[in-house]
């Protein structure tokens, strides 16, 4: 029993030892442009009120490896949801909204010839949004954690960021097990006349993948020696 | 025949009063990089000169006929002449406003743009300013917003554009003798994980065509006379 526990301990140590982050640059996974809105919107006069749901949708103009894409024949769209504002703090004209729960960002692939073209419509959720952004094949599903939104009410602009982890979708198999984590960020603005009625801001963002975590080969003897 | 004329008028009227569907940004880039000698992400001295170079990944609206992904051509832009008014701290946020500025967009049939480190250098901005100047405009109200609290070091930048020239300026007419205004907007990151040495920010952004929908009150009689 004692020997078994010792072996289990070393296995755990080995697991820790082999997860050495590589000193390589992060890679761009996809680039997206769209709009955001709140649903539910408990306080329409205040963006990011605690309890408000935060959602976004739009088009994915560029996808990079390990994702594969065919922009000629397919339209790529994104939709994120599942985020609820849990804290809202102000610093002069700036507000910082934290979403401590886990959100989901999904990329869909929809045929340009036989699918339904994405339509923002107005006042989402509506008959067309998010429905025309969530039809087709979900090629990538990712979890969003530590989501934080910063907004300057004076300039009417801001940004958001979150940690991202690929967890599903038809192309999840393209992602090595040691390279599924990354992060996303976007600029947001309420200043454009192109924002459809009922949406809060326009959004332009990118998602990056962290470098793969590297594995090192070792022997039991070498590992034991390290901890003696 | 008269019925056909009325139908035509009705169609034209409908076109005049219905907002066009959102057709994506006028220009979308991926990525752009900023540099300013002596500046840090949270401090820019008055008089500092900000420069931006970027590679365009997509066109929309009146420029949708341009293909930014054709290997034989590249589309780039260069922003110069942005003069800092100094960073204003609203701790933990930092806002820097700039005066002046010119944006130039080029179409180059000899793709060569490269973000070499530590600009200006032999390739930056030179490889972004060769080719045909398709659009140029004056910038105003440009500002950057940064902070010391976001884990991935993210903020945003935004400014207005007034188009003044270039071979394609005729496509941006507002229909009443001028050009449509435009909005330069997007997110910033100064994370070293995705930046290049010597640059201050990586920017994911776009330019929106801010042309108001032209609507003119009229009567059926006036519309009929237009087509008689």
Interface residues (C-beta under 8 A of the other chain):
Chain A: X25 X26 X28 X31 X33 X59 X61 X62 X71 X91 X92 X93 X94 X96 X119 X120 X146 X148 X150 X152 X155 X157 X158 X159 X160 X161 X183 X185 X186 X187 X188 X189 X191 X192 X193 X194 X196 X202 X204 X205 X206 X208
Chain B: X21 X22 X24 X25 X28 X30 X31 X57 X58 X69 X90 X91 X92 X93 X95 X143 X145 X147 X149 X150 X151 X152 X154 X155 X156 X157 X158 X183 X185 X186 X187 X188 X189 X193 X194 X204 X205 X206 X208 X209 X210 X211 X212
